[in-house]
Amino acid sequence: MAVYIIIAIVAYAIGSINFSVIFSKKMAGFDVRKKGSGNAGSTNMLRAVGKKAALITLVCDVLKGVVSVLIAAIVGNIVGENVDKALLVQIAGVAVVLGHTFPIFFQFKGGKGVATSLGIALVTNWQLGLICLVFALVIMALTKMVSLRFNNWFNFISCTCFIHT
């Protein structure tokens, strides 16, 4: 039981590292949540700080999901038969997205969790993760926007794909 709690805390802490706030303060001298949409995500970074900052933020946010799930998988393999490895990965995935969305280090005001969910999807079911990524890129190219409905749909698909692994 303790391993599940530890993984949840570690994944939440990783998710709580808000790269958009850190990079916007470092690169532009302001908190990105005070500009544009007020969201701490890659899209607002693109609008408020620029392409380079947005790309770095996007990659780091994806990596949060990847690292959290990989840590859970590695711990599951080390602990062995006394732990449900799939459940451990699922707990890590949910916790890292919660940390990204409600970061303890940044007054619980984070991003939407789309990039972090993509990282989870790419690790847990890379084929479905790539399908989601391609679909997202096509929709964004056609509509020139990333809508809240799309973000919610993507998070749902990402969660579904790692729950069924």
Residue pairs with C-beta under 8 A, 6 or more apart in sequence:
3 75
3 79
3 83
3 88
4 83
4 87
4 88
4 91
6 75
7 71
7 72
7 75
7 88
7 91
7 92
7 95
8 91
8 92
8 95
9 95
10 68
10 71
10 92
11 68
11 71
11 72
11 91
11 92
11 93
11 95
11 96
11 99
12 95
12 96
12 98
12 99
12 104
13 99
13 104
14 64
14 67
14 68
14 71
14 96
14 99
15 64
15 68
15 95
15 96
15 97
15 98
15 99
15 100
15 101
15 103
15 110
15 116
16 99
16 100
16 103
16 104
16 105
16 106
16 110
17 64
17 99
17 103
17 105
18 40
18 100
18 103
18 105
18 106
18 110
18 111
19 56
19 57
19 60
19 61
19 64
20 32
20 33
20 40
20 41
20 42
20 44
20 45
20 57
20 61
20 111
21 31
21 32
21 33
21 40
21 106
23 45
23 49
23 53
23 56
23 57
24 30
24 31
24 32
24 35
24 45
24 48
24 49
24 53
25 31
27 49
27 50
27 52
27 53
28 48
28 49
28 50
28 53
30 48
32 40
32 44
32 45
32 48
32 49
33 39
33 40
33 44
33 109
35 44
35 47
35 48
36 44
36 47
36 48
37 43
37 44
37 47
38 44
39 111
39 112
40 106
40 109
40 110
40 111
41 57
41 61
41 111
41 112
41 114
41 115
42 54
42 55
42 57
42 58
42 61
42 111
42 115
43 54
43 146
45 53
45 54
45 57
46 53
46 54
57 115
58 115
61 100
61 111
61 115
61 116
61 119
62 115
62 116
62 118
62 119
62 122
63 119
64 96
64 99
64 100
64 116
64 119
65 93
65 96
65 97
65 115
65 116
65 117
65 118
65 119
65 120
65 121
65 122
65 123
66 119
66 120
66 122
66 123
67 119
68 92
68 93
68 95
68 96
68 119
68 120
69 89
69 92
69 93
69 96
69 119
69 120
69 123
69 124
69 162
70 123
71 92
72 88
72 89
72 91
72 92
72 93
73 85
73 88
73 89
73 123
75 83
75 88
76 83
76 85
76 88
76 89
77 85
86 165
89 124
89 162
89 165
90 162
90 163
93 120
93 124
93 159
93 162
94 159
96 116
96 120
97 113
97 116
97 117
97 120
97 155
97 159
99 110
100 110
100 111
100 113
100 116
101 110
101 111
101 112
101 113
102 108
102 109
102 110
103 109
103 110
112 148
112 151
112 155
113 151
113 155
114 146
114 151
114 154
114 155
117 154
117 155
117 158
117 159
118 129
118 132
118 133
118 136
118 154
118 158
120 158
120 159
120 162
121 128
121 129
121 132
121 157
121 158
121 161
121 162
122 129
122 130
122 133
123 129
123 162
124 161
124 162
124 165
125 161
125 162
125 164
125 165
128 157
128 161
129 158
129 161
132 154
132 157
132 158
132 161
136 150
136 154
139 150
140 146
